[in-house]
Amino acid sequence: MLRIGLTGGIGAGKSALSKTFSECGGIIVDGDVIAREVVEPGTEGLKSLVDVFGADILRPDGALDRPALAAKAFADEEERKKLNGIVHPLVAKRRAEIIEAVAEDSVVVEDIPLLVESGMAPLFPLVVIVHADVELRVRRLVDQRGMKEEDARARIAAQATDEQRRAVADIWLDNSGSQDDLVLRARDVWHNRILPFAHNLTERQWAAAPARLAAADPTWPDQARRIVNRLKTAGGHRVLRVDHIGSTAIPDFDAKDVIDIQVTVESLDVADELVEPLLAAGYPRLEHITVDTAKADARSTVPGFDHSDDSALWHKRIHASADPGRPTNVHVRVAGWPNQQFALLFVDWLKANPAAREDYSAVKRAAEAHGGGDTTRYVTAKEPWFLDAYRRAWEWADATGWKP
């Protein structure tokens, strides 16, 4: 099952996007609909709202008077927190019940108005944000929903900022144009990213990416932060730390457009416990890769370790993203083992040594030419360089007092 978190500011067009995804075959779990359901007459939710905000939030027939509640809850930050504290847990419980009942190969789109504000983004393998600028949203709320302008602006101000939404967005869909434009973009995303992602998850396979170097992307660190948060959430207490490693972690450095992340755990047994949680987060395991081959071959050059019988200390587990829109490798390594420490050292060494960066860049370009886009050939072509690079990096670590 692929779970997608969908959100956007009020008036941005979330309902239109949700409708399009539904027409494409998505199972829509609408937070607004559920939020209304859990405060219907006779529910504990409505009783709790009355206890906190007073009986004047009710209509004569006993149903919730939403404008009256909004006037109280959105005028003050503390009052809004009280409202969310009542409604959010009830919505979450009902959402879980609905998802439990759908087929395993479904694409579930969870339409959550306050996904960003509630900190729920890392729970989803993919987060889609629909966006429109504030003035356009105000006009829509006034013209289409009949809201007063001051009320519309107050509702918008109470929600997340565009910057906060961008920080969690895997897909950013602009809805400043016509609804037809939004529908076209949404269908393209559905067929060319979401469906392949869902298929890969069902088949427990990753989205392969060609071994081609790309110009340094200043957004790589932001993309990595989203992945790190997602993996921390998926791994929970079993994860000791999660780090952005590899070439994309080095500023202004050309690299393959593949994010490398290291998840540190206490043992390989714990790594094996993460198979299903990481799959649910969008990262199936690659069963055929269990050891850092080049690093193991170079272990005799690494000072500070007893290398008489350390081959097992280069073992790992590796997962990769099923999302074709964001190729990612997730290396699960054991705390304190040489491969876990070297992954952290390598990034710091290259950041601190321009000559080493230039050297490695030349090696990468030669490997790209040799590999012709094939990842195995690309990696193999780089291995001889690492035999000396490990020694140089550890010498730098000893000289500078570097610690992981």
Summary of the structure (lengths in Angstrom):
residues: 404
radius of gyration: 24.8
end to end distance: 36.6
largest distance: 82.1
contacts: 1282
relative contact order: 0.11
helix: 55%
strand: 15%
